[in-house]
Amino acid sequence: MQQRKNIQAKHRESSFQHIEKMHPYTMLLVLGMVGIAMIFLFLVIAYSVSIADSAPISEVRLPKIFTMGTIILLGSSLALNLATKAFHEDNMRQLNFMIFLVLLMAVIFTGCQFLGWLDLKEHGVFLADRSSGTFLYVISGLHLMHLAGGMLFLVLALIKSYSVRHNPVKALIMVTNPFDRLRLELLTIYWHFLGALWLLLFFFFLYTF
């Protein structure tokens, strides 16, 4: 019994030590992601309640274009992992290509979302309605707003990597700079978070819509 308590105490100490070693920017990102997750949790709960209170929408299904967008967004996470690998290997050419690819896939995902909204509109689901379908606009739109923030940092990362692609000295400085490493790490964490969040939302709407 005492041994189990000692193990639990050591586990708590190691957890606190891990938090203490966490960079302040990483801590802010984690807190931000927790806040974002709570917002979406509240919206999902509100949507679930609205399903029981509103009449069902006849002959309306989740737009198929959302499925394509989901696959593309998950693919962008893989591409960003390859970009991180290229960064650590000091491969500026691959880094530039992968960041550009992630950004391009994010733009395509954005287009898929807009096409999905148009499909909903054609089937009689409007943003101004009080039906449960309105939550699909709100939740997917809010997710897209957070994704736009990640796209902004992708643009900045692309500009930075592109500017040093022909200068080995500047490229070496960038890949050895702790701040640049941290910035790419935080961007990767945030992007994976948005991808995982949308995947959960997609399957939730696929099951309930």
N, C-alpha and C positions, 0 to 999 in steps of 0.2 A: 504493500500500500504506500509506504513511504517512498519507495523507489519510483512508483508511478507519479507521485506528486513532484518528485525531483525532476523527472523527465518533462512533466508539464511545465514546471517553472523554467527549465532550460529552454523549452520551446517558446514560451512567452518572451524570454529574454532575447532569444535569437530574432524573433519577429520585431521586437522594439529596436534592436540593433540594426536590422535591415531598414526599418523606416528612418532611423537616424542617419544612415549612410545615404539615403535617397537624396538626389539633387533637388534643390528647391523648385526648379522648373518641372521636374518629373512629378513632384508632389502636387504642384498646381494642376498639372495635366490630369493626374489621377482624380483629384477632387472635382475637376471640371467634368470628367467623364462620368463620375458618380452622379453629379447634378443633372447631366444630360439624360442619363439612364432613368433617373427618378421622374423627370418630365415626361418621358415617353411611357413610363409605367403608369403614370396618372392618366395619360391620354388613352392608353389601351384599356384601362379600367373604365374610363368614361365611355369608350366605344362599346365595351361589353355590356354596360348598363343600357346604352341606347338601343342595342339589338332587341332587348325585351320590350322597350317602350315604343319602338317605331314599327311600322308595317314593313314586311319583307319586300325587297325590291325584286320584282318578277323579271325573269329572263336576263339577269345581269350577273356576269361573272367577273372575276378579277382579270383585268386585261392581260392577254398573253405576252404583250411586249414587256411587262414587268418581269417575266421569267427571263427573258433575254438580258434585260438590264441587270438582274441579279447575278447572272453568270458572268457578265462583263465586269461587274464590280468586284466579284471574287477573284477574277483573273487579274485585276489591277493590283490586288494585294500580293499575289504571287510575283508580279512584275516588280513591285516595290521591294520585295525581298531580294530579288536579283540585283536591283539597284544598290541595295545596302551591301551585298556581297561585292559588287564591282567597286564600291567606295573603299572597302577595306583592302581590296586587291590593287588599289591605285589604277584602276582601269577607267580612265575618263571617257573614252569613246563609248563603252558599254553603259557607263553611268548616265551619260547624256541621253542615250537611246532609251534606256529603261524609264527614266523619269519622264521623258517625252511620251513614251507609250502609256505610262500610268495616267498622265494628264489627258491624253487622247481618249483613253477608255473612260475616264471620268466625264468627259464631254459627251461621249456616246451614251453613257448611263443617264446623264441629264436629259438628253434628247429622248431616250426611252421613257423617262418619267413624264415628259410633256406629251408624248404620243399616247401614253396611258391615260392621262387626264382627258385628252380629246376623245378617246374611246369611251370613257365614262360619261362624258357630256353627250355623246351621240346616243347613249343608252338611257338618257334621261336622269343621270345623276349629276346634280349641280352643286357648286360650292355653297350657294346661298340657301340650299334646302336644309331642312332639319332632320333629314333621314340619317340613318347610321352610315350611309355611303359617304357623307360629307367628311367623316373622320379620316377616310382614306386620303382625301385631298390634304387635310391638315397635317396628318402624321407624315406622309410622304414628302410634303412640301417642307416641313420643319427639318426632316432628315436631309433634304437637299440643301437647305440653308447651311447646315453644319458641314456638309460635304464641300460647299463652296469655300468655306474657310480653309479646309485642307487643300483645295485646289490653288488657293492663293499662295500658300507656302510651297506647293509644288512648283509654281511658276518662279518663285524666288530661288528655289533650289536649282531649277533648270538654268536660270540666268547665271547663277554663281558657278555652276559646273561648266557651263558653256564658255564662260569668260576665261577659264584657266586651262582649257583643253589643249592649247598649243604652247603652254608655258609649263615645263616640267617642274620648275622651282615653285611656282605658285600652286600647282597641283599637289606637290608634296606637302607644302604648308597647309593646304586645305585638309588633306586626309589625316594629317597629324595634329590638327587643331582640335582640342577637346570640345570647344564650343560647336564647331561644325559637325563633329561626330554626334554630340548630344542633340543637335537640331534635327539631324536625319533620324536618329533613334526615336525622338518624340513624334516626329511626323509619321514614322512607320507604326508606332503604337496607336496613335490617333486614327490612322487610316484603317488599321485592322479592326479597331473598335467600331468604327462606322460600318465596316463591312459585316462584322458579326451582328451588329445591331439591326441592320437592314435585313439580314438573313432571317433573324428571329421574327421581325415584323412581317416579312414576306410570307413565311409559313403560317403565321397567325392569321393574316388576312386570307390566305389561301384556304384555310380551314373554316373561317367564319363568314367570309363574304359570299 
